[in-house]
């Protein structure tokens, strides 16, 4: 088997369609089918179950594709490291991120500065800030992430650098009975139509923990990814929600600030932290980003990264 066959298998796994996978790989569909047949013969197992409607991975296929992804990422990192020895930092950088305007952390400024200093690096952003981001860091699908999780909520093998703790607040509508209360406990929201994020987000993890501390249950009526959308819907009277205070302040007009309520729970905080695999990623692009981020973003510093060698930025 060769790297090209691995790329074909990964494309089929991503697309679950031979026609789209062939187009993505710039190969004819018959040629792709021939390559898959040859690959299955070489590994001694059927990798894909193909019907007239769709394609599914077999158990052997899932194992092969997971291994192929790791091999392809390792090859990309090797190529980037070699290319950076005598020239500018190159390669790809995949970042998982909480809302870019979260808190007072200037993620946009950081990204802009990084791209100005390292223009040869291809930066890709992913909407992932919770348990999904942690899993992708471990598999190498992401090099770094700004997560909305506490350190104890992350699996082993993840390095954690706390940047900020942001208070959570409740948002209610202009006609809501709790408007103007100033502060509330979560038990008072238990019977409300509760607007919340999906289960794989950092915010959902913190809201779940807050309700657990209050020993209260809630009636969730949606699963959105955007905290800003939750605040907008709650302020519009669709339900109630709990979001980070900067999000609520950005959505709710100042003249209706009494629709934002503090929570009677000092532990109701959303952390914002920089996370990456431990040990740190070895690619020059990831190392350069970590150095810049930990120097530029607020926080307590980062033990262990001082010894990361500095790669050339522009040659």
Secondary structure, DSSP 4 states (H G I P E B T S, - for coil): --HHHHHHHHHHHHHS-HHHHHHHHTS-HHHHHHHHHHHHHHHTS--EEE-SS-EEE-HHHHHHHHHHHHHHHHHHHHHHHHHHSSS---EEEEEEES-TT-TT--HHHHHHHHHHH-TTEEEEEE---SHHHHHHHHHTS-SEEEE-S-GGGSPTTEEEEEEEEEEEEEE--TT-TTTT-SEE-GGGGTTSEEE-B-TTSHHHHHHHHHHHHHT---EE---BS-HHHHHHHHHTTS-EEEEEHHHHHHHS-GGGGGGEEEES-TT-EEEEEEEEESSPP-SHHHHHHHHHHHHHS-SS--TT-TTSPPPPS--
